[in-house]
């Protein structure tokens, strides 16, 4: 542990962390090793990785074959530009594979390095599309309250949590938000899916459909509290977008690559988007890679664009050969081991186990889809008053018992409160899934005393 202390001291001097606050980093967890669903810290203690890193280690930790393919590709070709006029085999093969497993209306891929960059790219693609189609006034982007789409400037402006805006405003103009279909707390008396979609349609009409480029939505909200929509929501949202000539962007940065029990999550409701953003699980987080899956409709506009209106969007590492080689091998692992199907089956077991937590009065709601679940905490079930701060106590108790996960904190939006997010690697064995439930049960009891 002596070496770990020196490492921590150097970290505190020199590293600025995401969501940085110095006090939070006084005694950080130093993870040094991972295998399967398990992590080990510098002191030798093991933890179940209850959130797959940050929702992204889909195939599990310690996959030596991913390291091997990275080394092989680096030894052959470490980098080559994928700018127009050049390409590399790994990028082409991964693009071909992604199109084959994605929505049937998909025909092409633009590669990025992360989810926020993917969403930024999708926003630009939507505006580009309408300019090519002779409607340059269609520039506005609608997202949902509680949504998380990343923290670069435009992505942050689409993110529907004010805690991320406070110190970085003003937001980018022409980004607007409407309510998400949150069944547990929906204020209306009807179907939350229909009412939330209709609220969006009303907002589009108010702004003027001729000014709206796209709607972006996570199929299942992740950081917003694992909000699973009613089955009515996305089919109605797709119809509204079609009616008003608005593109539908699905943010599948978390939900993609088997997380919900399908390769991509809108498949649960038979809906196909115009653009699909992805990252995280495409490489199981072994290397940074993301992208945008582009529908035939949007792709056609790019192919038809004249030279003076070409797609002037770029990034140095788009189509990086090493990242793409790892992504391709990762998808082969997911496919060969049936992890998409396993996610659907084991996700039901996990959700059924978490449902038993309802016997604790601090648990207001349990929800999930595939290996993506949330346990919402309340002060009172009768009033549904959110519990603020209880989640942090539960996470400390869980960590002491060998479970590492995160809470979607009520500090981000007191209207919702704390939600324990549970999304282990897709290969997590049954005994560890059951252990997650047991640890959370004990932790909730201990934190509620």
Beta strands, then each sheet from edge to edge (+ up, - down):
strand 1: 31-35
strand 2: 38-41
strand 3: 46-49
strand 4: 106-112
strand 5: 140-144
strand 6: 175-178
strand 7: 212-217
strand 8: 220-221
strand 9: 227-228
strand 10: 247-251
strand 11: 275-278
strand 12: 290-295
strand 13: 363-368
strand 14: 373-380
strand 15: 385-386
strand 16: 403-404
strand 17: 406-408
strand 18: 419-422
sheet 1: 1+ 2- 3+ 16+
sheet 2: 4+ 12- 11+ 10+ 7+ 5+ 6+
sheet 3: 8+ 9-
sheet 4: 13+ 14- 15+
sheet 5: 13+ 14- 18+ 17-
end
